[in-house]
Amino acid sequence: MKINKNLTISEVSEFSGVAGSALRFYEKKGLIHSTRTSGNQRRYHSSMLRRIALIQVAQSVGFTLEEIILELESLPMNKTPTKRDWERVAKKWQADLEDKMKRMQFLKDNLAGCVGCGCLSMKQCQLLKPNDFVQKQGIWHPKVNQ
């Protein structure tokens, strides 16, 4: 199906499966862009559909909106990004995904022990204490790497 270059918010919502309120939120955050008609209605370039799809996929694998914003700032706003543009984003995100997977694997491997340790204390938890075995192993942990 051929998609018109300028889409209403309803059309973008229908094609992307993203609610209009989320689209307005994305626009407010600078993730997507629209122009306005003389009647002040939003019109989205069809290239926004790819950006929205990328936002949805990135969020589904654990990227924060801030991380997504940083990468999308490097892509052209009102035209379809080139293959080179996408490759640059993919290369950066591949490294980030490797890091996230390493952290998730560490948590997976240690979660049962953490839940079963019985300390129930932020002061005693071996996963949360700064300068503990986790940090010495060079493994990411939110409290260790702040």
Buried (B, 14 or more C-beta within 10 A) or exposed (E): EEEEEBBBBEBBBEBBEBEBEBBBBBBEBEBBBBEEEEEEEBBBBBBBBBBBBBBBEBEEEEBEBEBBBEBBEEBEBEEBBEEEBBEBBEEBBEEBBEEBEEBEEBBEEBEEEEEEBEEEEEEEBEBBBEEBEBBEEEBBBEBBEE
